[in-house]
Amino acid sequence: MRPMPAPIPGPFDDAFLRDLPYDPAALLFDELCEVDRERSLVRCRMPTHAGLPLTAAQRTHELRHPRHVAGGLIIHATGMLGFVHAYYVLGLRHADGWIGYGTHIHRAVFRRLIRVGEPVEASCQAIRSRIGTRRHFLRYRLEMRLRGALCYEGVQSAVWDRVG
């Protein structure tokens, strides 16, 4: 693993964006809010707007089906949180051959609808890890909050492999 300077909260830096295994538009987060390596935790800010993938395709009705962040997009965002965690907490770099894949969704609870308009605070904390030389297994606790209210909580596992 690489030595890691302390990240500065704020917009994601160019080195991180270049290392993403997706186009930066798929990241969904615009700001790194916190990295706590001792607690194995990252927090990010996710803007919500009507143009989000899946959300933009919703046929809405203000009372019966208001425009909201689609559940499938929330699950994708949890994978992106795992990448943020691997990069800033574990020091894994896609450019060095590391790639991660979600393996299990142990728990996914959508507590409240996330209507578009206000940013969401999303967190990812490794709660169990088995770190090897070429493969890491992690279990994460994930949360999304809007104005402090819990909207989503989950527990997921992923494997990180070093290839090449």
URQUI-V629258 format. One record per backbone hydrogen bond with DSSP energy under -1.0 kcal/mol. CO is the residue of the C=O (numbers start at 1). NH is the residue of the N-H. E is the energy in kcal/mol with one decimal. If there is no record, write none. Layout:
co & nh & e
CO & NH & E
CO & NH & E
This chain:
co & nh & e
10 & 32 & -3.2
13 & 17 & -2.2
14 & 18 & -2.5
15 & 19 & -1.3
23 & 26 & -2.6
24 & 27 & -1.5
31 & 45 & -2.3
32 & 10 & -2.6
34 & 43 & -2.3
36 & 41 & -2.3
40 & 126 & -2.3
41 & 36 & -2.9
42 & 124 & -2.4
43 & 33 & -2.4
43 & 34 & -1.7
44 & 122 & -2.9
45 & 30 & -2.1
46 & 120 & -3.0
49 & 52 & -1.7
52 & 56 & -2.9
53 & 55 & -2.6
55 & 58 & -1.5
61 & 65 & -2.2
65 & 61 & -2.1
67 & 116 & -1.1
70 & 74 & -1.7
71 & 75 & -2.1
72 & 76 & -1.9
73 & 77 & -2.6
74 & 78 & -1.7
75 & 79 & -1.3
76 & 80 & -1.8
77 & 81 & -2.2
78 & 82 & -1.8
79 & 83 & -1.6
80 & 84 & -2.4
81 & 85 & -2.6
82 & 86 & -2.5
83 & 87 & -2.5
84 & 88 & -2.7
85 & 89 & -2.7
85 & 90 & -1.4
86 & 92 & -2.6
93 & 96 & -1.2
93 & 98 & -1.9
94 & 97 & -2.0
97 & 163 & -2.7
99 & 161 & -2.7
101 & 159 & -2.3
104 & 157 & -2.5
107 & 155 & -2.0
109 & 153 & -2.0
114 & 69 & -2.9
120 & 46 & -3.1
121 & 145 & -2.8
122 & 44 & -2.9
123 & 143 & -2.0
124 & 42 & -2.2
125 & 141 & -2.9
128 & 139 & -2.7
130 & 137 & -2.5
134 & 162 & -2.5
135 & 132 & -1.1
136 & 160 & -2.9
137 & 130 & -2.7
138 & 158 & -2.3
139 & 127 & -3.0
139 & 128 & -1.3
140 & 156 & -1.8
141 & 125 & -2.4
142 & 154 & -2.4
143 & 123 & -2.7
144 & 151 & -3.1
144 & 152 & -1.6
145 & 121 & -2.9
146 & 149 & -2.1
149 & 146 & -2.3
151 & 111 & -1.9
151 & 112 & -1.5
152 & 144 & -2.1
153 & 109 & -2.9
154 & 142 & -2.8
155 & 106 & -1.8
155 & 107 & -1.9
156 & 140 & -3.5
157 & 103 & -2.7
157 & 104 & -1.2
158 & 138 & -2.5
159 & 101 & -2.3
160 & 136 & -2.6
161 & 99 & -2.3
